[in-house]
Amino acid sequence: MNPPTLIIGIGNPSRGDDALGPLAIERLEALALPGVELLTDYQLQVEYALDLQGRERVIFIDAAASGPEPFAYGLVTAVEDASYSSHELSPGALLHAYQKLYGEPPPAWVMAIRGYGFGLGEGLTGQAAGNLEAALAAMMEVK
């Protein structure tokens, strides 16, 4: 039986602030949160629909090149978008794939942490590191 909560960190640790998703997962792993499974990958693929089965909630954590600072957190719904047929899926497209395969997907949210530098070989910017801290603090308040 799967833990009720699944958190998926998305991003490439070799591309500066794109590492925010995987870094969030590393930080959450250290907390050993009960009832939570943590996954990380460079991008979402349709196979992740299997990981959504039996969940009470799903949270996707990713870097955002634009948008609110320090982060945006909101409900995501199943939607067939342009990413549906590519090698990479948006969270909404993954939920749509789940819906087509299994029925109603679990409730899901996206935490988009604002990033600034995404160049190959760059490190995490100071601003993004601060945004990560704010996002993790907000997640711990919600639990």
mmCIF file of the C-alpha atoms, coordinates in Angstrom:
data_MODEL
# 
_entry.id   MODEL 
# 
loop_
_atom_site.group_PDB 
_atom_site.id 
_atom_site.type_symbol 
_atom_site.label_atom_id 
_atom_site.label_alt_id 
_atom_site.label_comp_id 
_atom_site.label_asym_id 
_atom_site.label_entity_id 
_atom_site.label_seq_id 
_atom_site.pdbx_PDB_ins_code 
_atom_site.Cartn_x 
_atom_site.Cartn_y 
_atom_site.Cartn_z 
_atom_site.occupancy 
_atom_site.B_iso_or_equiv 
_atom_site.pdbx_formal_charge 
_atom_site.auth_seq_id 
_atom_site.auth_comp_id 
_atom_site.auth_asym_id 
_atom_site.auth_atom_id 
_atom_site.pdbx_PDB_model_num 
ATOM 1   C CA . MET A 1 1   ? 0.000   0.000  0.000   1.00 0.00 ? 1   MET A CA 1 
ATOM 2   C CA . ASN A 1 2   ? 1.290   3.437  -0.965  1.00 0.00 ? 2   ASN A CA 1 
ATOM 3   C CA . PRO A 1 3   ? 1.736   6.203  1.603   1.00 0.00 ? 3   PRO A CA 1 
ATOM 4   C CA . PRO A 1 4   ? -1.165  8.681  1.371   1.00 0.00 ? 4   PRO A CA 1 
ATOM 5   C CA . THR A 1 5   ? 0.974   11.618 0.220   1.00 0.00 ? 5   THR A CA 1 
ATOM 6   C CA . LEU A 1 6   ? 3.304   11.667 -2.764  1.00 0.00 ? 6   LEU A CA 1 
ATOM 7   C CA . ILE A 1 7   ? 5.655   14.599 -3.339  1.00 0.00 ? 7   ILE A CA 1 
ATOM 8   C CA . ILE A 1 8   ? 7.516   14.742 -6.653  1.00 0.00 ? 8   ILE A CA 1 
ATOM 9   C CA . GLY A 1 9   ? 10.435  17.139 -7.124  1.00 0.00 ? 9   GLY A CA 1 
ATOM 10  C CA . ILE A 1 10  ? 11.070  18.018 -10.753 1.00 0.00 ? 10  ILE A CA 1 
ATOM 11  C CA . GLY A 1 11  ? 14.248  19.550 -12.135 1.00 0.00 ? 11  GLY A CA 1 
ATOM 12  C CA . ASN A 1 12  ? 17.823  19.235 -13.318 1.00 0.00 ? 12  ASN A CA 1 
ATOM 13  C CA . PRO A 1 13  ? 20.433  19.718 -10.579 1.00 0.00 ? 13  PRO A CA 1 
ATOM 14  C CA . SER A 1 14  ? 23.003  20.665 -13.253 1.00 0.00 ? 14  SER A CA 1 
ATOM 15  C CA . ARG A 1 15  ? 21.044  23.722 -14.397 1.00 0.00 ? 15  ARG A CA 1 
ATOM 16  C CA . GLY A 1 16  ? 21.251  26.269 -11.585 1.00 0.00 ? 16  GLY A CA 1 
ATOM 17  C CA . ASP A 1 17  ? 17.911  27.079 -10.040 1.00 0.00 ? 17  ASP A CA 1 
ATOM 18  C CA . ASP A 1 18  ? 16.247  24.225 -11.935 1.00 0.00 ? 18  ASP A CA 1 
ATOM 19  C CA . ALA A 1 19  ? 17.587  22.168 -9.016  1.00 0.00 ? 19  ALA A CA 1 
ATOM 20  C CA . LEU A 1 20  ? 14.933  23.596 -6.680  1.00 0.00 ? 20  LEU A CA 1 
ATOM 21  C CA . GLY A 1 21  ? 12.605  20.571 -7.006  1.00 0.00 ? 21  GLY A CA 1 
ATOM 22  C CA . PRO A 1 22  ? 15.279  17.944 -6.287  1.00 0.00 ? 22  PRO A CA 1 
ATOM 23  C CA . LEU A 1 23  ? 16.762  20.099 -3.501  1.00 0.00 ? 23  LEU A CA 1 
ATOM 24  C CA . ALA A 1 24  ? 13.356  20.350 -1.851  1.00 0.00 ? 24  ALA A CA 1 
ATOM 25  C CA . ILE A 1 25  ? 13.079  16.558 -1.952  1.00 0.00 ? 25  ILE A CA 1 
ATOM 26  C CA . GLU A 1 26  ? 16.542  16.189 -0.370  1.00 0.00 ? 26  GLU A CA 1 
ATOM 27  C CA . ARG A 1 27  ? 15.501  18.500 2.452   1.00 0.00 ? 27  ARG A CA 1 
ATOM 28  C CA . LEU A 1 28  ? 12.208  16.667 2.961   1.00 0.00 ? 28  LEU A CA 1 
ATOM 29  C CA . GLU A 1 29  ? 13.969  13.275 2.982   1.00 0.00 ? 29  GLU A CA 1 
ATOM 30  C CA . ALA A 1 30  ? 16.004  14.425 5.971   1.00 0.00 ? 30  ALA A CA 1 
ATOM 31  C CA . LEU A 1 31  ? 12.756  14.994 7.885   1.00 0.00 ? 31  LEU A CA 1 
ATOM 32  C CA . ALA A 1 32  ? 11.525  11.396 7.374   1.00 0.00 ? 32  ALA A CA 1 
ATOM 33  C CA . LEU A 1 33  ? 7.911   12.550 7.225   1.00 0.00 ? 33  LEU A CA 1 
ATOM 34  C CA . PRO A 1 34  ? 5.459   9.744  8.098   1.00 0.00 ? 34  PRO A CA 1 
ATOM 35  C CA . GLY A 1 35  ? 2.935   8.849  5.403   1.00 0.00 ? 35  GLY A CA 1 
ATOM 36  C CA . VAL A 1 36  ? 4.917   10.618 2.686   1.00 0.00 ? 36  VAL A CA 1 
ATOM 37  C CA . GLU A 1 37  ? 6.704   9.145  -0.321  1.00 0.00 ? 37  GLU A CA 1 
ATOM 38  C CA . LEU A 1 38  ? 9.245   11.345 -2.082  1.00 0.00 ? 38  LEU A CA 1 
ATOM 39  C CA . LEU A 1 39  ? 10.319  11.039 -5.719  1.00 0.00 ? 39  LEU A CA 1 
ATOM 40  C CA . THR A 1 40  ? 12.504  13.173 -7.935  1.00 0.00 ? 40  THR A CA 1 
ATOM 41  C CA . ASP A 1 41  ? 13.249  13.265 -11.646 1.00 0.00 ? 41  ASP A CA 1 
ATOM 42  C CA . TYR A 1 42  ? 14.362  15.623 -14.371 1.00 0.00 ? 42  TYR A CA 1 
ATOM 43  C CA . GLN A 1 43  ? 10.865  15.675 -15.864 1.00 0.00 ? 43  GLN A CA 1 
ATOM 44  C CA . LEU A 1 44  ? 7.475   14.020 -15.553 1.00 0.00 ? 44  LEU A CA 1 
ATOM 45  C CA . GLN A 1 45  ? 6.658   11.115 -17.823 1.00 0.00 ? 45  GLN A CA 1 
ATOM 46  C CA . VAL A 1 46  ? 3.456   9.148  -18.326 1.00 0.00 ? 46  VAL A CA 1 
ATOM 47  C CA . GLU A 1 47  ? 4.804   6.271  -16.207 1.00 0.00 ? 47  GLU A CA 1 
ATOM 48  C CA . TYR A 1 48  ? 4.344   8.447  -13.123 1.00 0.00 ? 48  TYR A CA 1 
ATOM 49  C CA . ALA A 1 49  ? 0.591   7.827  -13.453 1.00 0.00 ? 49  ALA A CA 1 
ATOM 50  C CA . LEU A 1 50  ? 1.274   4.484  -11.757 1.00 0.00 ? 50  LEU A CA 1 
ATOM 51  C CA . ASP A 1 51  ? 2.806   6.278  -8.761  1.00 0.00 ? 51  ASP A CA 1 
ATOM 52  C CA . LEU A 1 52  ? -0.376  8.319  -8.273  1.00 0.00 ? 52  LEU A CA 1 
ATOM 53  C CA . GLN A 1 53  ? -2.497  5.246  -7.536  1.00 0.00 ? 53  GLN A CA 1 
ATOM 54  C CA . GLY A 1 54  ? -3.850  4.993  -4.007  1.00 0.00 ? 54  GLY A CA 1 
ATOM 55  C CA . ARG A 1 55  ? -2.801  8.516  -2.971  1.00 0.00 ? 55  ARG A CA 1 
ATOM 56  C CA . GLU A 1 56  ? -4.830  10.955 -0.939  1.00 0.00 ? 56  GLU A CA 1 
ATOM 57  C CA . ARG A 1 57  ? -2.841  13.888 -2.308  1.00 0.00 ? 57  ARG A CA 1 
ATOM 58  C CA . VAL A 1 58  ? 0.048   14.674 -4.613  1.00 0.00 ? 58  VAL A CA 1 
ATOM 59  C CA . ILE A 1 59  ? 2.356   17.687 -4.575  1.00 0.00 ? 59  ILE A CA 1 
ATOM 60  C CA . PHE A 1 60  ? 4.606   18.601 -7.484  1.00 0.00 ? 60  PHE A CA 1 
ATOM 61  C CA . ILE A 1 61  ? 7.570   20.843 -6.657  1.00 0.00 ? 61  ILE A CA 1 
ATOM 62  C CA . ASP A 1 62  ? 9.315   22.607 -9.529  1.00 0.00 ? 62  ASP A CA 1 
ATOM 63  C CA . ALA A 1 63  ? 11.307  25.726 -10.283 1.00 0.00 ? 63  ALA A CA 1 
ATOM 64  C CA . ALA A 1 64  ? 9.545   28.598 -12.034 1.00 0.00 ? 64  ALA A CA 1 
ATOM 65  C CA . ALA A 1 65  ? 11.382  31.005 -14.334 1.00 0.00 ? 65  ALA A CA 1 
ATOM 66  C CA . SER A 1 66  ? 8.668   33.617 -13.801 1.00 0.00 ? 66  SER A CA 1 
ATOM 67  C CA . GLY A 1 67  ? 5.787   34.257 -11.480 1.00 0.00 ? 67  GLY A CA 1 
ATOM 68  C CA . PRO A 1 68  ? 5.346   35.210 -7.846  1.00 0.00 ? 68  PRO A CA 1 
ATOM 69  C CA . GLU A 1 69  ? 8.197   35.314 -5.372  1.00 0.00 ? 69  GLU A CA 1 
ATOM 70  C CA . PRO A 1 70  ? 9.088   33.381 -3.300  1.00 0.00 ? 70  PRO A CA 1 
ATOM 71  C CA . PHE A 1 71  ? 6.715   30.721 -4.685  1.00 0.00 ? 71  PHE A CA 1 
ATOM 72  C CA . ALA A 1 72  ? 3.232   29.985 -5.957  1.00 0.00 ? 72  ALA A CA 1 
ATOM 73  C CA . TYR A 1 73  ? 1.198   27.122 -4.531  1.00 0.00 ? 73  TYR A CA 1 
ATOM 74  C CA . GLY A 1 74  ? -2.047  26.052 -6.084  1.00 0.00 ? 74  GLY A CA 1 
ATOM 75  C CA . LEU A 1 75  ? -4.374  23.274 -7.040  1.00 0.00 ? 75  LEU A CA 1 
ATOM 76  C CA . VAL A 1 76  ? -3.712  21.627 -10.395 1.00 0.00 ? 76  VAL A CA 1 
ATOM 77  C CA . THR A 1 77  ? -6.392  19.854 -12.386 1.00 0.00 ? 77  THR A CA 1 
ATOM 78  C CA . ALA A 1 78  ? -6.324  17.236 -15.107 1.00 0.00 ? 78  ALA A CA 1 
ATOM 79  C CA . VAL A 1 79  ? -5.921  18.897 -18.487 1.00 0.00 ? 79  VAL A CA 1 
ATOM 80  C CA . GLU A 1 80  ? -4.841  17.690 -21.894 1.00 0.00 ? 80  GLU A CA 1 
ATOM 81  C CA . ASP A 1 81  ? -2.238  20.248 -22.946 1.00 0.00 ? 81  ASP A CA 1 
ATOM 82  C CA . ALA A 1 82  ? 0.509   20.470 -25.548 1.00 0.00 ? 82  ALA A CA 1 
ATOM 83  C CA . SER A 1 83  ? 2.858   18.446 -23.330 1.00 0.00 ? 83  SER A CA 1 
ATOM 84  C CA . TYR A 1 84  ? 0.494   15.460 -23.446 1.00 0.00 ? 84  TYR A CA 1 
ATOM 85  C CA . SER A 1 85  ? 2.182   13.945 -26.503 1.00 0.00 ? 85  SER A CA 1 
ATOM 86  C CA . SER A 1 86  ? 5.774   14.925 -25.778 1.00 0.00 ? 86  SER A CA 1 
ATOM 87  C CA . HIS A 1 87  ? 8.503   13.150 -23.832 1.00 0.00 ? 87  HIS A CA 1 
ATOM 88  C CA . GLU A 1 88  ? 7.803   15.470 -20.910 1.00 0.00 ? 88  GLU A CA 1 
ATOM 89  C CA . LEU A 1 89  ? 4.475   16.106 -19.199 1.00 0.00 ? 89  LEU A CA 1 
ATOM 90  C CA . SER A 1 90  ? 3.098   18.985 -17.197 1.00 0.00 ? 90  SER A CA 1 
ATOM 91  C CA . PRO A 1 91  ? 1.478   18.043 -13.869 1.00 0.00 ? 91  PRO A CA 1 
ATOM 92  C CA . GLY A 1 92  ? -1.958  18.697 -15.394 1.00 0.00 ? 92  GLY A CA 1 
ATOM 93  C CA . ALA A 1 93  ? -1.215  16.426 -18.350 1.00 0.00 ? 93  ALA A CA 1 
ATOM 94  C CA . LEU A 1 94  ? -0.014  13.679 -16.007 1.00 0.00 ? 94  LEU A CA 1 
ATOM 95  C CA . LEU A 1 95  ? -3.270  13.935 -14.070 1.00 0.00 ? 95  LEU A CA 1 
ATOM 96  C CA . HIS A 1 96  ? -5.142  13.773 -17.382 1.00 0.00 ? 96  HIS A CA 1 
ATOM 97  C CA . ALA A 1 97  ? -3.275  10.599 -18.349 1.00 0.00 ? 97  ALA A CA 1 
ATOM 98  C CA . TYR A 1 98  ? -4.155  9.126  -14.943 1.00 0.00 ? 98  TYR A CA 1 
ATOM 99  C CA . GLN A 1 99  ? -7.799  10.061 -15.469 1.00 0.00 ? 99  GLN A CA 1 
ATOM 100 C CA . LYS A 1 100 ? -7.895  8.319  -18.839 1.00 0.00 ? 100 LYS A CA 1 
ATOM 101 C CA . LEU A 1 101 ? -6.282  5.186  -17.397 1.00 0.00 ? 101 LEU A CA 1 
ATOM 102 C CA . TYR A 1 102 ? -7.808  4.871  -13.931 1.00 0.00 ? 102 TYR A CA 1 
ATOM 103 C CA . GLY A 1 103 ? -10.538 7.448  -13.342 1.00 0.00 ? 103 GLY A CA 1 
ATOM 104 C CA . GLU A 1 104 ? -10.552 10.443 -11.039 1.00 0.00 ? 104 GLU A CA 1 
ATOM 105 C CA . PRO A 1 105 ? -6.991  11.431 -10.051 1.00 0.00 ? 105 PRO A CA 1 
ATOM 106 C CA . PRO A 1 106 ? -6.059  12.280 -6.477  1.00 0.00 ? 106 PRO A CA 1 
ATOM 107 C CA . PRO A 1 107 ? -6.145  15.960 -5.482  1.00 0.00 ? 107 PRO A CA 1 
ATOM 108 C CA . ALA A 1 108 ? -2.888  17.581 -6.559  1.00 0.00 ? 108 ALA A CA 1 
ATOM 109 C CA . TRP A 1 109 ? -1.039  20.836 -6.040  1.00 0.00 ? 109 TRP A CA 1 
ATOM 110 C CA . VAL A 1 110 ? 1.951   22.494 -7.656  1.00 0.00 ? 110 VAL A CA 1 
ATOM 111 C CA . MET A 1 111 ? 4.522   24.403 -5.660  1.00 0.00 ? 111 MET A CA 1 
ATOM 112 C CA . ALA A 1 112 ? 6.378   26.554 -8.171  1.00 0.00 ? 112 ALA A CA 1 
ATOM 113 C CA . ILE A 1 113 ? 9.461   28.001 -6.466  1.00 0.00 ? 113 ILE A CA 1 
ATOM 114 C CA . ARG A 1 114 ? 10.771  31.114 -8.208  1.00 0.00 ? 114 ARG A CA 1 
ATOM 115 C CA . GLY A 1 115 ? 14.198  30.667 -9.774  1.00 0.00 ? 115 GLY A CA 1 
ATOM 116 C CA . TYR A 1 116 ? 16.413  33.113 -11.658 1.00 0.00 ? 116 TYR A CA 1 
ATOM 117 C CA . GLY A 1 117 ? 19.414  31.372 -13.246 1.00 0.00 ? 117 GLY A CA 1 
ATOM 118 C CA . PHE A 1 118 ? 19.031  28.169 -15.260 1.00 0.00 ? 118 PHE A CA 1 
ATOM 119 C CA . GLY A 1 119 ? 22.318  27.879 -17.148 1.00 0.00 ? 119 GLY A CA 1 
ATOM 120 C CA . LEU A 1 120 ? 24.092  24.553 -17.463 1.00 0.00 ? 120 LEU A CA 1 
ATOM 121 C CA . GLY A 1 121 ? 26.739  24.213 -14.749 1.00 0.00 ? 121 GLY A CA 1 
ATOM 122 C CA . GLU A 1 122 ? 25.450  27.167 -12.729 1.00 0.00 ? 122 GLU A CA 1 
ATOM 123 C CA . GLY A 1 123 ? 24.893  26.844 -9.006  1.00 0.00 ? 123 GLY A CA 1 
ATOM 124 C CA . LEU A 1 124 ? 21.808  27.778 -7.048  1.00 0.00 ? 124 LEU A CA 1 
ATOM 125 C CA . THR A 1 125 ? 21.339  31.551 -6.834  1.00 0.00 ? 125 THR A CA 1 
ATOM 126 C CA . GLY A 1 126 ? 21.055  33.153 -3.418  1.00 0.00 ? 126 GLY A CA 1 
ATOM 127 C CA . GLN A 1 127 ? 17.573  34.448 -4.188  1.00 0.00 ? 127 GLN A CA 1 
ATOM 128 C CA . ALA A 1 128 ? 16.368  30.963 -5.174  1.00 0.00 ? 128 ALA A CA 1 
ATOM 129 C CA . ALA A 1 129 ? 17.896  29.465 -2.014  1.00 0.00 ? 129 ALA A CA 1 
ATOM 130 C CA . GLY A 1 130 ? 15.864  31.939 0.048   1.00 0.00 ? 130 GLY A CA 1 
ATOM 131 C CA . ASN A 1 131 ? 12.734  31.096 -1.923  1.00 0.00 ? 131 ASN A CA 1 
ATOM 132 C CA . LEU A 1 132 ? 13.329  27.394 -1.262  1.00 0.00 ? 132 LEU A CA 1 
ATOM 133 C CA . GLU A 1 133 ? 13.501  28.071 2.478   1.00 0.00 ? 133 GLU A CA 1 
ATOM 134 C CA . ALA A 1 134 ? 10.235  30.013 2.345   1.00 0.00 ? 134 ALA A CA 1 
ATOM 135 C CA . ALA A 1 135 ? 8.517   27.267 0.356   1.00 0.00 ? 135 ALA A CA 1 
ATOM 136 C CA . LEU A 1 136 ? 9.639   24.513 2.716   1.00 0.00 ? 136 LEU A CA 1 
ATOM 137 C CA . ALA A 1 137 ? 8.553   26.530 5.756   1.00 0.00 ? 137 ALA A CA 1 
ATOM 138 C CA . ALA A 1 138 ? 5.101   26.993 4.190   1.00 0.00 ? 138 ALA A CA 1 
ATOM 139 C CA . MET A 1 139 ? 4.868   23.255 3.454   1.00 0.00 ? 139 MET A CA 1 
ATOM 140 C CA . MET A 1 140 ? 5.637   22.415 7.073   1.00 0.00 ? 140 MET A CA 1 
ATOM 141 C CA . GLU A 1 141 ? 2.861   24.725 8.249   1.00 0.00 ? 141 GLU A CA 1 
ATOM 142 C CA . VAL A 1 142 ? 0.313   22.984 5.987   1.00 0.00 ? 142 VAL A CA 1 
ATOM 143 C CA . LYS A 1 143 ? 1.438   19.379 6.517   1.00 0.00 ? 143 LYS A CA 1 
# 
